[in-house]
Amino acid sequence: MNIYVGNLPFKTSDDDLRDLFQQYGEVTSARVIIDRDTGRSRGFGFVEMADDGSASEAIQNLDNSDFDGRNLKVNEARPRNNGGGGGRRGGGGGGYRDDRW
């Protein structure tokens, strides 16, 4: 199961995240998301656990728990929606219209 972990302290590393979840079962991956422009944590990450039962237990016990002074937001990650967002910057407002009258 893939788990979203939000409101992480900005100093949290991948290893810190892995250690937090390993007490509930086997962690196959743990990744803190890094801002590509600044190289700093964006304050959230994802943990993949091998067993859904262990993952559910981790979610139940860690959601809204204190981690280094911050209350974590932990839930099952939703699939990424690739339909939209991003794209062009700026206008694209269309051309000249002379049919106003």
N, CA, C and O atoms as a GROMACS GRO file, in nm:
protein
  404
    1MET      N    1   0.085  -0.118   0.000
    1MET     CA    2   0.000   0.000   0.000
    1MET      C    3   0.090   0.123   0.000
    1MET      O    4   0.193   0.126   0.067
    2ASN      N    5   0.050   0.224  -0.074
    2ASN     CA    6   0.122   0.350  -0.080
    2ASN      C    7   0.056   0.448   0.016
    2ASN      O    8  -0.066   0.467   0.015
    3ILE      N    9   0.137   0.512   0.100
    3ILE     CA   10   0.087   0.598   0.207
    3ILE      C   11   0.141   0.739   0.189
    3ILE      O   12   0.260   0.758   0.166
    4TYR      N   13   0.052   0.837   0.198
    4TYR     CA   14   0.089   0.979   0.197
    4TYR      C   15   0.116   1.023   0.339
    4TYR      O   16   0.040   0.990   0.430
    5VAL      N   17   0.226   1.096   0.359
    5VAL     CA   18   0.261   1.149   0.491
    5VAL      C   19   0.284   1.299   0.475
    5VAL      O   20   0.379   1.341   0.410
    6GLY      N   21   0.196   1.378   0.534
    6GLY     CA   22   0.205   1.523   0.523
    6GLY      C   23   0.241   1.590   0.654
    6GLY      O   24   0.236   1.528   0.761
    7ASN      N   25   0.276   1.718   0.645
    7ASN     CA   26   0.314   1.802   0.758
    7ASN      C   27   0.443   1.752   0.824
    7ASN      O   28   0.459   1.762   0.946
    8LEU      N   29   0.534   1.700   0.742
    8LEU     CA   30   0.663   1.654   0.794
    8LEU      C   31   0.751   1.773   0.830
    8LEU      O   32   0.748   1.876   0.762
    9PRO      N   33   0.830   1.760   0.935
    9PRO     CA   34   0.932   1.864   0.961
    9PRO      C   35   1.025   1.871   0.839
    9PRO      O   36   1.055   1.768   0.778
   10PHE      N   37   1.070   1.989   0.805
   10PHE     CA   38   1.148   2.007   0.683
   10PHE      C   39   1.285   1.939   0.689
   10PHE      O   40   1.347   1.920   0.585
   11LYS      N   41   1.331   1.903   0.806
   11LYS     CA   42   1.461   1.836   0.818
   11LYS      C   43   1.450   1.682   0.807
   11LYS      O   44   1.552   1.613   0.814
   12THR      N   45   1.329   1.630   0.790
   12THR     CA   46   1.308   1.485   0.782
   12THR      C   47   1.375   1.427   0.658
   12THR      O   48   1.360   1.479   0.547
   13SER      N   49   1.448   1.318   0.677
   13SER     CA   50   1.513   1.249   0.565
   13SER      C   51   1.434   1.124   0.528
   13SER      O   52   1.341   1.084   0.598
   14ASP      N   53   1.471   1.064   0.416
   14ASP     CA   54   1.409   0.938   0.375
   14ASP      C   55   1.428   0.832   0.484
   14ASP      O   56   1.335   0.757   0.514
   15ASP      N   57   1.547   0.826   0.542
   15ASP     CA   58   1.574   0.728   0.647
   15ASP      C   59   1.489   0.752   0.772
   15ASP      O   60   1.442   0.657   0.835
   16ASP      N   61   1.469   0.880   0.807
   16ASP     CA   62   1.382   0.911   0.922
   16ASP      C   63   1.240   0.860   0.898
   16ASP      O   64   1.177   0.804   0.987
   17LEU      N   65   1.192   0.881   0.776
   17LEU     CA   66   1.057   0.838   0.740
   17LEU      C   67   1.048   0.685   0.743
   17LEU      O   68   0.950   0.630   0.792
   18ARG      N   69   1.148   0.618   0.690
   18ARG     CA   70   1.152   0.472   0.692
   18ARG      C   71   1.151   0.421   0.836
   18ARG      O   72   1.075   0.329   0.868
   19ASP      N   73   1.233   0.480   0.921
   19ASP     CA   74   1.241   0.438   1.062
   19ASP      C   75   1.107   0.454   1.133
   19ASP      O   76   1.069   0.369   1.214
   20LEU      N   77   1.036   0.562   1.103
   20LEU     CA   78   0.907   0.587   1.166
   20LEU      C   79   0.806   0.477   1.134
   20LEU      O   80   0.730   0.435   1.221
   21PHE      N   81   0.806   0.430   1.010
   21PHE     CA   82   0.706   0.333   0.965
   21PHE      C   83   0.749   0.188   0.988
   21PHE      O   84   0.664   0.099   0.993
   22GLN      N   85   0.878   0.161   1.000
   22GLN     CA   86   0.924   0.023   1.015
   22GLN      C   87   0.875  -0.043   1.143
   22GLN      O   88   0.872  -0.166   1.152
   23GLN      N   89   0.837   0.036   1.241
   23GLN     CA   90   0.784  -0.024   1.364
   23GLN      C   91   0.651  -0.095   1.341
   23GLN      O   92   0.605  -0.170   1.427
   24TYR      N   93   0.588  -0.072   1.224
   24TYR     CA   94   0.459  -0.135   1.194
   24TYR      C   95   0.470  -0.247   1.091
   24TYR      O   96   0.374  -0.321   1.070
   25GLY      N   97   0.585  -0.261   1.026
   25GLY     CA   98   0.601  -0.367   0.927
   25GLY      C   99   0.707  -0.331   0.825
   25GLY      O  100   0.777  -0.230   0.837
   26GLU      N  101   0.717  -0.416   0.723
   26GLU     CA  102   0.820  -0.398   0.621
   26GLU      C  103   0.791  -0.277   0.532
   26GLU      O  104   0.683  -0.266   0.473
   27VAL      N  105   0.887  -0.189   0.523
   27VAL     CA  106   0.878  -0.071   0.437
   27VAL      C  107   0.958  -0.100   0.311
   27VAL      O  108   1.078  -0.126   0.318
   28THR      N  109   0.892  -0.095   0.196
   28THR     CA  110   0.962  -0.122   0.071
   28THR      C  111   1.025   0.004   0.013
   28THR      O  112   1.125  -0.003  -0.059
   29SER      N  113   0.968   0.121   0.045
   29SER     CA  114   1.031   0.247   0.005
   29SER      C  115   0.976   0.360   0.092
   29SER      O  116   0.862   0.355   0.140
   30ALA      N  117   1.060   0.460   0.112
   30ALA     CA  118   1.020   0.581   0.186
   30ALA      C  119   1.091   0.698   0.120
   30ALA      O  120   1.213   0.698   0.105
   31ARG      N  121   1.013   0.799   0.081
   31ARG     CA  122   1.072   0.911   0.009
   31ARG      C  123   1.010   1.043   0.052
   31ARG      O  124   0.888   1.061   0.045
   32VAL      N  125   1.094   1.134   0.095
   32VAL     CA  126   1.053   1.271   0.123
   32VAL      C  127   1.063   1.347  -0.009
   32VAL      O  128   1.164   1.337  -0.078
   33ILE      N  129   0.960   1.423  -0.043
   33ILE     CA  130   0.958   1.495  -0.170
   33ILE      C  131   1.038   1.624  -0.156
   33ILE      O  132   1.017   1.702  -0.063
   34ILE      N  133   1.129   1.644  -0.249
   34ILE     CA  134   1.220   1.758  -0.248
   34ILE      C  135   1.181   1.856  -0.359
   34ILE      O  136   1.151   1.815  -0.471
   35ASP      N  137   1.182   1.985  -0.326
   35ASP     CA  138   1.155   2.089  -0.425
   35ASP      C  139   1.274   2.096  -0.520
   35ASP      O  140   1.388   2.114  -0.476
   36ARG      N  141   1.250   2.082  -0.649
   36ARG     CA  142   1.362   2.078  -0.743
   36ARG      C  143   1.432   2.212  -0.759
   36ARG      O  144   1.549   2.216  -0.798
   37ASP      N  145   1.364   2.322  -0.730
   37ASP     CA  146   1.427   2.454  -0.743
   37ASP      C  147   1.515   2.489  -0.624
   37ASP      O  148   1.624   2.544  -0.641
   38THR      N  149   1.468   2.456  -0.503
   38THR     CA  150   1.542   2.494  -0.383
   38THR      C  151   1.624   2.382  -0.323
   38THR      O  152   1.717   2.407  -0.246
   39GLY      N  153   1.591   2.257  -0.357
   39GLY     CA  154   1.660   2.142  -0.298
   39GLY      C  155   1.617   2.112  -0.156
   39GLY      O  156   1.678   2.029  -0.089
   40ARG      N  157   1.513   2.180  -0.108
   40ARG     CA  158   1.462   2.159   0.028
   40ARG      C  159   1.338   2.072   0.025
   40ARG      O  160   1.269   2.061  -0.076
   41SER      N  161   1.311   2.010   0.140
   41SER     CA  162   1.191   1.928   0.154
   41SER      C  163   1.066   2.013   0.130
   41SER      O  164   1.063   2.131   0.162
   42ARG      N  165   0.965   1.950   0.071
   42ARG     CA  166   0.837   2.018   0.052
   42ARG      C  167   0.741   1.989   0.168
   42ARG      O  168   0.628   2.036   0.168
   43GLY      N  169   0.788   1.910   0.267
   43GLY     CA  170   0.707   1.886   0.387
   43GLY      C  171   0.612   1.769   0.376
   43GLY      O  172   0.524   1.753   0.460
   44PHE      N  173   0.629   1.686   0.273
   44PHE     CA  174   0.548   1.565   0.263
   44PHE      C  175   0.628   1.456   0.194
   44PHE      O  176   0.732   1.482   0.133
   45GLY      N  177   0.577   1.334   0.205
   45GLY     CA  178   0.646   1.222   0.143
   45GLY      C  179   0.553   1.104   0.125
   45GLY      O  180   0.434   1.113   0.151
   46PHE      N  181   0.610   0.994   0.078
   46PHE     CA  182   0.534   0.873   0.052
   46PHE      C  183   0.609   0.753   0.107
   46PHE      O  184   0.731   0.745   0.098
   47VAL      N  185   0.534   0.661   0.163
   47VAL     CA  186   0.589   0.536   0.215
   47VAL      C  187   0.513   0.422   0.150
   47VAL      O  188   0.390   0.423   0.144
   48GLU      N  189   0.587   0.324   0.101
   48GLU     CA  190   0.527   0.204   0.044
   48GLU      C  191   0.552   0.090   0.142
   48GLU      O  192   0.667   0.063   0.179
   49MET      N  193   0.444   0.023   0.184
   49MET     CA  194   0.457  -0.090   0.275
   49MET      C  195   0.411  -0.217   0.205
   49MET      O  196   0.316  -0.215   0.127
   50ALA      N  197   0.481  -0.328   0.234
   50ALA     CA  198   0.455  -0.455   0.167
   50ALA      C  199   0.319  -0.514   0.202
   50ALA      O  200   0.253  -0.573   0.117
   51ASP      N  201   0.277  -0.500   0.327
   51ASP     CA  202   0.155  -0.563   0.376
   51ASP      C  203   0.047  -0.458   0.403
   51ASP      O  204   0.071  -0.362   0.477
   52ASP      N  205  -0.070  -0.475   0.343
   52ASP     CA  206  -0.179  -0.378   0.360
   52ASP      C  207  -0.225  -0.368   0.505
   52ASP      O  208  -0.262  -0.259   0.551
   53GLY      N  209  -0.225  -0.480   0.578
   53GLY     CA  210  -0.265  -0.478   0.719
   53GLY      C  211  -0.170  -0.393   0.803
   53GLY      O  212  -0.214  -0.314   0.887
   54SER      N  213  -0.042  -0.409   0.779
   54SER     CA  214   0.058  -0.328   0.850
   54SER      C  215   0.045  -0.181   0.812
   54SER      O  216   0.058  -0.092   0.897
   55ALA      N  217   0.020  -0.156   0.685
   55ALA     CA  218   0.004  -0.019   0.638
   55ALA      C  219  -0.117   0.048   0.703
   55ALA      O  220  -0.110   0.163   0.745
   56SER      N  221  -0.227  -0.025   0.712
   56SER     CA  222  -0.348   0.029   0.777
   56SER      C  223  -0.324   0.059   0.924
   56SER      O  224  -0.370   0.160   0.976
   57GLU      N  225  -0.250  -0.029   0.991
   57GLU     CA  226  -0.216  -0.007   1.131
   57GLU      C  227  -0.128   0.118   1.146
   57GLU      O  228  -0.148   0.197   1.238
   58ALA      N  229  -0.031   0.134   1.057
   58ALA     CA  230   0.056   0.251   1.061
   58ALA      C  231  -0.025   0.379   1.041
   58ALA      O  232  -0.005   0.477   1.112
   59ILE      N  233  -0.116   0.377   0.944
   59ILE     CA  234  -0.200   0.494   0.918
   59ILE      C  235  -0.282   0.529   1.041
   59ILE      O  236  -0.287   0.645   1.083
   60GLN      N  237  -0.345   0.429   1.099
   60GLN     CA  238  -0.431   0.451   1.216
   60GLN      C  239  -0.351   0.508   1.333
   60GLN      O  240  -0.399   0.598   1.402
   61ASN      N  241  -0.230   0.457   1.356
   61ASN     CA  242  -0.152   0.500   1.471
   61ASN      C  243  -0.074   0.629   1.450
   61ASN      O  244  -0.047   0.702   1.545
   62LEU      N  245  -0.037   0.659   1.325
   62LEU     CA  246   0.048   0.775   1.301
   62LEU      C  247  -0.028   0.899   1.257
   62LEU      O  248   0.023   1.010   1.271
   63ASP      N  249  -0.150   0.883   1.205
   63ASP     CA  250  -0.227   1.001   1.164
   63ASP      C  251  -0.253   1.091   1.285
   63ASP      O  252  -0.301   1.045   1.388
   64ASN      N  253  -0.221   1.216   1.270
   64ASN     CA  254  -0.240   1.319   1.372
   64ASN      C  255  -0.148   1.298   1.494
   64ASN      O  256  -0.172   1.356   1.600
   65SER      N  257  -0.044   1.214   1.479
   65SER     CA  258   0.050   1.195   1.589
   65SER      C  259   0.161   1.300   1.580
   65SER      O  260   0.187   1.355   1.473
   66ASP      N  261   0.226   1.326   1.692
   66ASP     CA  262   0.334   1.423   1.697
   66ASP      C  263   0.463   1.359   1.647
   66ASP      O  264   0.503   1.252   1.693
   67PHE      N  265   0.528   1.424   1.552
   67PHE     CA  266   0.658   1.380   1.503
   67PHE      C  267   0.749   1.502   1.498
   67PHE      O  268   0.736   1.588   1.410
   68ASP      N  269   0.840   1.508   1.594
   68ASP     CA  270   0.935   1.619   1.601
   68ASP      C  271   0.864   1.755   1.606
   68ASP      O  272   0.905   1.851   1.540
   69GLY      N  273   0.755   1.760   1.685
   69GLY     CA  274   0.684   1.886   1.705
   69GLY      C  275   0.577   1.918   1.603
   69GLY      O  276   0.517   2.026   1.609
   70ARG      N  277   0.551   1.829   1.510
   70ARG     CA  278   0.446   1.854   1.409
   70ARG      C  279   0.347   1.739   1.409
   70ARG      O  280   0.386   1.623   1.424
   71ASN      N  281   0.220   1.770   1.392
   71ASN     CA  282   0.115   1.667   1.383
   71ASN      C  283   0.108   1.617   1.240
   71ASN      O  284   0.074   1.691   1.148
   72LEU      N  285   0.140   1.491   1.223
   72LEU     CA  286   0.143   1.431   1.090
   72LEU      C  287   0.003   1.412   1.033
   72LEU      O  288  -0.093   1.389   1.107
   73LYS      N  289  -0.006   1.420   0.903
   73LYS     CA  290  -0.128   1.385   0.829
   73LYS      C  291  -0.092   1.260   0.750
   73LYS      O  292  -0.012   1.266   0.656
   74VAL      N  293  -0.152   1.146   0.787
   74VAL     CA  294  -0.116   1.018   0.726
   74VAL      C  295  -0.242   0.951   0.672
   74VAL      O  296  -0.338   0.932   0.746
   75ASN      N  297  -0.241   0.916   0.544
   75ASN     CA  298  -0.353   0.842   0.486
   75ASN      C  299  -0.307   0.767   0.362
   75ASN      O  300  -0.196   0.787   0.312
   76GLU      N  301  -0.395   0.681   0.314
   76GLU     CA  302  -0.363   0.608   0.192
   76GLU      C  303  -0.349   0.707   0.077
   76GLU      O  304  -0.435   0.793   0.057
   77ALA      N  305  -0.240   0.694   0.003
   77ALA     CA  306  -0.217   0.786  -0.109
   77ALA      C  307  -0.319   0.759  -0.218
   77ALA      O  308  -0.349   0.644  -0.250
   78ARG      N  309  -0.371   0.866  -0.275
   78ARG     CA  310  -0.462   0.854  -0.388
   78ARG      C  311  -0.380   0.849  -0.517
   78ARG      O  312  -0.272   0.908  -0.523
   79PRO      N  313  -0.428   0.779  -0.617
   79PRO     CA  314  -0.356   0.777  -0.745
   79PRO      C  315  -0.341   0.918  -0.800
   79PRO      O  316  -0.430   1.002  -0.785
   80ARG      N  317  -0.229   0.942  -0.863
   80ARG     CA  318  -0.201   1.073  -0.918
   80ARG      C  319  -0.293   1.099  -1.037
   80ARG      O  320  -0.312   1.011  -1.121
   81ASN      N  321  -0.349   1.218  -1.043
   81ASN     CA  322  -0.436   1.256  -1.154
   81ASN      C  323  -0.351   1.325  -1.259
   81ASN      O  324  -0.308   1.439  -1.239
   82ASN      N  325  -0.328   1.258  -1.370
   82ASN     CA  326  -0.243   1.314  -1.475
   82ASN      C  327  -0.322   1.391  -1.580
   82ASN      O  328  -0.267   1.427  -1.684
   83GLY      N  329  -0.449   1.416  -1.556
   83GLY     CA  330  -0.532   1.481  -1.657
   83GLY      C  331  -0.543   1.630  -1.636
   83GLY      O  332  -0.648   1.678  -1.594
   84GLY      N  333  -0.438   1.704  -1.664
   84GLY     CA  334  -0.448   1.848  -1.656
   84GLY      C  335  -0.342   1.906  -1.565
   84GLY      O  336  -0.244   1.840  -1.531
   85GLY      N  337  -0.364   2.030  -1.527
   85GLY     CA  338  -0.266   2.098  -1.445
   85GLY      C  339  -0.142   2.128  -1.526
   85GLY      O  340  -0.131   2.088  -1.642
   86GLY      N  341  -0.051   2.198  -1.465
   86GLY     CA  342   0.075   2.228  -1.532
   86GLY      C  343   0.051   2.297  -1.663
   86GLY      O  344  -0.039   2.381  -1.675
   87GLY      N  345   0.128   2.262  -1.759
   87GLY     CA  346   0.103   2.313  -1.892
   87GLY      C  347   0.163   2.450  -1.915
   87GLY      O  348   0.266   2.486  -1.858
   88ARG      N  349   0.097   2.526  -1.999
   88ARG     CA  350   0.149   2.653  -2.046
   88ARG      C  351   0.141   2.761  -1.940
   88ARG      O  352   0.050   2.764  -1.857
   89ARG      N  353   0.239   2.848  -1.945
   89ARG     CA  354   0.235   2.966  -1.859
   89ARG      C  355   0.189   3.083  -1.943
   89ARG      O  356   0.213   3.089  -2.064
   90GLY      N  357   0.123   3.176  -1.877
   90GLY     CA  358   0.088   3.298  -1.947
   90GLY      C  359  -0.044   3.287  -2.018
   90GLY      O  360  -0.126   3.200  -1.991
   91GLY      N  361  -0.062   3.379  -2.110
   91GLY     CA  362  -0.189   3.400  -2.177
   91GLY      C  363  -0.233   3.290  -2.269
   91GLY      O  364  -0.259   3.177  -2.226
   92GLY      N  365  -0.241   3.320  -2.391
   92GLY     CA  366  -0.304   3.230  -2.486
   92GLY      C  367  -0.447   3.272  -2.504
   92GLY      O  368  -0.535   3.189  -2.529
   93GLY      N  369  -0.471   3.400  -2.490
   93GLY     CA  370  -0.606   3.453  -2.483
   93GLY      C  371  -0.679   3.463  -2.614
   93GLY      O  372  -0.791   3.514  -2.616
   94GLY      N  373  -0.625   3.419  -2.722
   94GLY     CA  374  -0.699   3.423  -2.848
   94GLY      C  375  -0.659   3.542  -2.932
   94GLY      O  376  -0.575   3.623  -2.894
   95GLY      N  377  -0.718   3.549  -3.045
   95GLY     CA  378  -0.680   3.653  -3.142
   95GLY      C  379  -0.776   3.770  -3.143
   95GLY      O  380  -0.861   3.783  -3.056
   96TYR      N  381  -0.761   3.853  -3.244
   96TYR     CA  382  -0.843   3.971  -3.260
   96TYR      C  383  -0.980   3.932  -3.313
   96TYR      O  384  -0.993   3.852  -3.406
   97ARG      N  385  -1.084   3.990  -3.250
   97ARG     CA  386  -1.221   3.961  -3.296
   97ARG      C  387  -1.286   4.091  -3.341
   97ARG      O  388  -1.290   4.190  -3.267
   98ASP      N  389  -1.335   4.089  -3.462
   98ASP     CA  390  -1.402   4.209  -3.513
   98ASP      C  391  -1.550   4.183  -3.534
   98ASP      O  392  -1.615   4.248  -3.616
   99ASP      N  393  -1.604   4.087  -3.459
   99ASP     CA  394  -1.746   4.056  -3.476
   99ASP      C  395  -1.828   4.105  -3.355
   99ASP      O  396  -1.931   4.046  -3.322
  100ARG      N  397  -1.782   4.213  -3.292
  100ARG     CA  398  -1.850   4.262  -3.172
  100ARG      C  399  -1.980   4.333  -3.204
  100ARG      O  400  -2.066   4.344  -3.116
  101TRP      N  401  -2.000   4.380  -3.324
  101TRP     CA  402  -2.120   4.459  -3.354
  101TRP      C  403  -2.212   4.383  -3.435
  101TRP      O  404  -2.319   4.433  -3.471
   0.00000   0.00000   0.00000
